[in-house]
Amino acid sequence: MLTQHHLLPAAHAGTQRQLRSLHFGAGRSGRKAYLQASLHADEVPPLLVAQALIQRLQALEAGGAIEGRIVLVPLANPIGLSQDLQGSALGRFDLATGLNFNRQFRHLADDVARAVAPLLGADLQANTRHIREAMRQQLGHWQPQTETEALKRQLQYLAHDADLVLDLHCDNQAVVHLYVGSAQVEAARPLAAYLGAQALLHTPLAGEEPFDETMARLWWELAARFEGRHPIDPLGCVGVTVELRGETDVSQALAEQDAQGLIAYLQQQGHIAGEPPPSPAACEPTPLEAVEPVTAPCPGIVVFAKAPGDWVLKGELVAEIVDPLTDQRTPLHARASGRCFARTARRYASRGMRLAKIAGQEAYRSGQLLSL
């Protein structure tokens, strides 16, 4: 295992943070997988899963089972981890700007397309190399203005030449669920199966440039742009956001279980030698545009009737809001049938607050599809 430390520019005098990346494998096959944990730094379950992965990957490397490279960043956001306000962890948003740490990564498709257009030919593998080199160069041209921009650039640089990118997160209260681009659903199905995911959510474009989509979307966009002229693999990088249940689902047993599922998927994808275990049945993919965000139309006490993992029928009661001033009760019913895969841990709602998410089948939303 090779350990690298990546210093971030200090935002204030007397402070400097760093990333740690762990590099496993012989590097002979030319293939690479990249995994990172807790870009939202207050999401603890991925941090423990990363620890379980380190032990497994070290043993696999010692046994010669990693022909290519597997890169693991076991803590992807030291900036967010330091944002503790009177006992409350605030690792989702950059307090300096108010921006979500998992938004506004650098989308490189247009710049890369211009750079590689004169270089592309009939050789698929050569085209892949040209694209990855152009990505590296474009990231090198990016001059970050803030510590957070420098963090984002470093994460993209570590992942730019990966065939597989897994961004490990968790929700507030949730079952395991995944987000993936629609062009890559079939590649993500085995991962959903190995992790026991109860929702596999896909969309052509989620919006706002989250990390996994920024790394993967470039490939299917370039494949479409040069279709009929030059072969480009739309799966040149498969990118998936993995939501490992809820914030308090932290136990050694769950971490070992999830790490084993990730290792099985890496085997299935050819990044680790050996026969992968049989894949269980996976949940059916559903459009992200079909996810119903159950929101509070008024303030009050939240009394849930449904929990993560429950199947909800159209018209069923999901939650009730009780106004402590007027005693009025406002029932919230599901607009369509689907799986309740996540809900808030808060039990008092402000008007407009998102309370739960239900994975339906019929797309009805558009625009910015991710929560804040």
C-alpha positions, 0 to 999 in steps of 0.5 A: 500500500502506497500512502500519499498526503495532499496538502490543501492551501490554508484558508487562514493563517496557522491552519493547513489541512490535508487529504490522505489517499491509499493506493493498492495494486501492482498497476500492471493491468492499466485498470483503476478503481477509485473510492472515497468516503464522506465527502459530506463530512458529517456522514460517518458510516462511510468512514468506518466502511473505509477502515474495513476496506483498508484491511481487505485491500491490504490482504488482497494486495499482499496476495497479488489479487490486484493487478491494476490500481485501487485508490481509496480516500478514507476521508474525503473532506477534512474541511467539513470535518472541522466544521463543528458548531457547539456540538453540531457537525456541519459537514454538508455545506461549506460554511465559507460559501454556503455551497454543498460540498458535493456540488459544483465540481468542474465539468470538463466535457466541452474543454476535453472535446476541443482538446482531443478532437484533432487526436481521436482516431479509430482505436478505442483504447487510444481514444480513452488515453487521449481523453484521460490525458486531456482531463489531467491537463484541464484539471492542471489549468484550473487555479482554485481560488479557495481551499474548498475548490482546491479540495474538489480539484484534488479529488477530481485529479485522483479519480480522473483516470479511473474506470470506476468511481464509487462515492460513499455517502449516507442519508439522514435515516435510510436504507441502502440506495444508489444514484447513477446515470441512466446510461450506466444502470446495468453496470450498477445493478450488481453493486445494488445487489451485493449491497442489498440496496432497496432503490437504484435511482437513475437519471440522464442529468441530476444537475448541479455537478455532483462528484460521481456524475461529473466524473462519469457524464463526460464519457457518455457525452463525448461518446454521443458528440463523436458518434459515427466519427470516433469510437468512445466508450460511454462507460469509460468511467462508471460513477455511482453515489452509494448511500450507506443507510442513515447517519447513526447506522454505525457498527462494525457488523454493518461496516464489514458487511458493506465492505464485503459487498464493495469487494464483491463488486470490485471482483465482478468488475475485474478490479480484483482477481478471483471468482465473485460470489453469486449476485443476489437479485437486485431491486428494479431501477427507478427514475430519479424523476419519479422520486416523490419528495414528501414536503411539509406544507405547514410547520409542526410536529412530524409523526411518521406512519412510514419508515425507510424500507416500507412499501407505500401504496398510492394514497397511504398516509406517510406522515402527519404534522401536528401544529402545537399552537392550533392542535390541527393535524395535517395528513400527508399522503403518497401521490404514487406507490413506491419504496420509502427509502429515506426520511429526516431524523428531525421531528419538527418541521418548518414549512417546505421542509423535505420529510421523506423520499419515495421511489416511484415508477412514473417520472414527473419531476424535472430540473434540479433533482437532488436535495440541497 
